[in-house]
């Protein structure tokens, strides 16, 4: 299977919360899934992990270990889809059309573009993994298959 994780889902690999086990199972190396994230997910997840540390969900003494695990995972196990000018333009159109937050529009633009590339190369369909209800509704309306790991 081919999965694209938005930040709301990807962060669940590093913080135990509703949906974490589902995300970890999809990302497990022995699952043999192809997993993508948008390049901007690196920023969003880093920020989310620091916020979780400030709130006490991650002990401050564990934060550097969790961040190193995240960096290693991004480097070694997932494919990072680079942001291009075309993606930014598509994200802006999606933000206007669906009144999405900026990063959500960029996540959706990346997932849609990647899905189109996979289909054109006859490599299969992409499944968006996201815990963001608003993003999920718009992604479904745009024709993507969506999994919310919390359901």
C-alpha positions in Angstrom: 0.0 0.0 0.0 1.0 3.6 -0.6 0.3 6.1 2.2 0.7 9.8 2.6 0.8 11.0 6.3 -0.2 14.5 7.2 1.3 15.9 10.4 -1.7 15.1 12.6 -1.2 11.4 11.9 2.6 11.2 11.6 3.1 12.7 15.0 1.2 9.8 16.5 4.2 7.6 15.8 6.2 9.5 18.5 3.5 10.4 21.0 1.1 7.9 22.5 -2.5 9.0 21.9 -5.6 7.8 20.1 -4.6 6.3 16.8 -0.9 5.8 17.6 -0.9 2.0 17.3 -2.7 2.2 14.0 -0.1 4.7 12.7 2.8 2.6 14.0 1.4 -0.5 12.3 1.2 1.3 8.9 4.8 2.7 9.3 6.3 -0.5 10.6 9.1 -1.7 8.2 7.7 -5.2 8.1 4.4 -3.9 6.8 6.3 -3.2 3.6 4.2 -0.1 2.9 5.5 2.9 0.8 5.1 5.9 3.1 5.3 9.6 2.1 5.3 12.8 4.0 5.4 16.4 2.7 8.6 18.2 3.4 6.7 20.7 5.5 5.7 17.9 7.8 9.2 18.0 9.2 8.5 21.5 10.5 5.0 20.7 11.8 6.0 17.5 13.6 9.1 19.2 15.2 6.9 22.0 16.5 4.2 19.5 17.7 6.8 17.5 19.6 8.2 20.7 21.3 4.6 21.7 22.2 4.0 18.2 23.7 7.1 18.6 25.7 6.1 22.0 27.1 2.6 20.5 28.0 4.2 17.5 29.7 3.0 14.9 27.2 6.7 14.2 26.5 9.1 14.5 29.4 11.7 17.2 28.7 14.4 14.6 29.3 13.0 12.5 26.5 12.5 15.2 24.0 15.9 15.0 22.3 15.6 11.2 22.0 12.1 11.5 20.4 13.4 14.2 18.0 16.4 12.0 17.0 14.0 9.1 16.4 11.9 11.3 14.3 14.8 12.6 12.2 16.2 9.1 11.7 12.8 7.8 10.7 12.3 10.6 8.2 15.8 10.0 6.8 15.7 6.2 6.6 12.1 5.0 6.3 9.8 7.5 4.6 9.9 9.4 1.3 9.8 13.1 1.7 7.9 14.9 -1.1 9.6 18.2 -1.8 7.6 21.4 -2.0 7.7 23.2 -5.4 6.3 26.4 -6.7 3.5 24.5 -8.4 2.5 22.9 -5.1 2.4 26.3 -3.4 0.2 27.6 -6.2 -2.1 24.5 -5.9 -2.1 24.9 -2.1 -3.2 28.5 -2.4 -6.0 27.6 -4.8 -7.2 24.8 -2.4 -7.0 27.1 0.6 -9.2 29.6 -1.3 -11.6 27.1 -2.6 -12.1 25.1 0.6 -11.2 27.7 3.2 -8.4 25.5 4.6 -5.6 26.5 6.9 -2.3 27.1 5.1 -0.4 23.9 6.0 -3.5 21.8 5.6 -3.9 23.2 2.0 -0.3 22.3 1.4 -0.7 18.8 2.8 -3.7 18.3 0.5 -2.0 19.8 -2.5 1.0 17.4 -2.0 -1.2 14.4 -1.5 -3.3 15.2 -4.6 -0.3 15.8 -6.8 1.5 12.7 -5.6 -1.7 10.6 -6.1 -1.9 11.9 -9.7 1.7 11.0 -10.4 1.2 7.5 -9.0 -1.9 6.9 -11.1 -0.2 8.3 -14.2 2.6 5.8 -13.7 0.2 3.0 -12.9 1.8 2.5 -9.5 -1.5 2.5 -7.5 -3.6 4.8 -5.4 -2.4 6.8 -2.5 -4.2 6.7 0.8 -4.1 9.9 3.0 -3.6 9.1 6.7 -4.9 12.1 8.7 -6.6 12.8 12.0 -7.8 16.2 10.9 -11.5 16.1 10.3 -11.7 19.2 8.2 -8.8 18.1 6.0 -10.2 14.6 5.7 -13.6 15.9 4.5 -12.0 18.1 1.8 -9.6 15.3 0.8 -12.6 12.9 0.3 -14.4 15.6 -1.7 -11.3 15.9 -3.9 -11.4 12.2 -4.5 -8.7 10.8 -2.1 -9.0 7.7 -0.1 -8.6 8.7 3.6 -7.9 6.8 6.7 -8.4 8.5 10.1 -6.3 6.3 12.5 -8.4 7.4 15.4 -11.5 5.7 14.0 
